[in-house]
Amino acid sequence: MVGNINAERLIVQGFIEGSVEANRVEIKEGGRMSGEITSKELIIEAKGVFEGNSVVKDAKNQIGKIEKA
């Protein structure tokens, strides 16, 4: 899928390219995400792939940024 997603919870088991905003994002084994994720929780299982930037929102709506190494 190519596009932008806004959801409460997102589970990635295929391929997504674009921007995601969700409270919880899980990238499962074999799942691939390319782009930017803004979330409170980001879980990447073994053999899951994430390429891009992650912006972490905490419970106080403050934002901290984690950039790709």
Backbone hydrogen bonds, N-H to C=O, Kabsch-Sander energy under -0.5 kcal/mol:
donor,donor_aa,acceptor,acceptor_aa,energy
3,G,17,E,-2.6
5,I,19,S,-2.8
7,A,21,E,-2.4
10,L,24,R,-2.6
12,V,10,L,-0.5
12,V,26,E,-3.4
13,Q,11,I,-0.6
16,I,32,R,-2.0
17,E,1,M,-2.2
18,G,34,S,-2.4
20,V,36,E,-2.8
21,E,5,I,-2.4
22,A,38,T,-2.3
23,N,7,A,-0.5
23,N,8,E,-1.1
24,R,8,E,-1.3
25,V,41,E,-2.1
26,E,10,L,-2.8
27,I,43,I,-3.1
28,K,12,V,-2.6
28,K,26,E,-0.7
30,G,47,K,-1.4
31,G,28,K,-2.8
32,R,14,G,-3.1
33,M,49,V,-2.0
34,S,16,I,-2.5
35,G,51,E,-2.4
36,E,18,G,-1.5
37,I,53,N,-2.4
38,T,20,V,-2.7
39,S,37,I,-0.5
39,S,55,V,-2.2
40,K,23,N,-1.0
41,E,23,N,-1.9
43,I,25,V,-2.9
45,E,27,I,-2.8
45,E,43,I,-0.5
48,G,45,E,-2.3
49,V,31,G,-2.5
51,E,33,M,-2.6
53,N,35,G,-1.6
54,S,66,I,-1.9
55,V,37,I,-3.4
56,V,54,S,-0.5
56,V,64,G,-2.3
57,K,39,S,-2.4
57,K,55,V,-0.6
58,D,56,V,-0.5
58,D,62,Q,-2.2
61,N,58,D,-2.0
64,G,56,V,-2.2
66,I,54,S,-2.5
67,E,65,K,-0.5
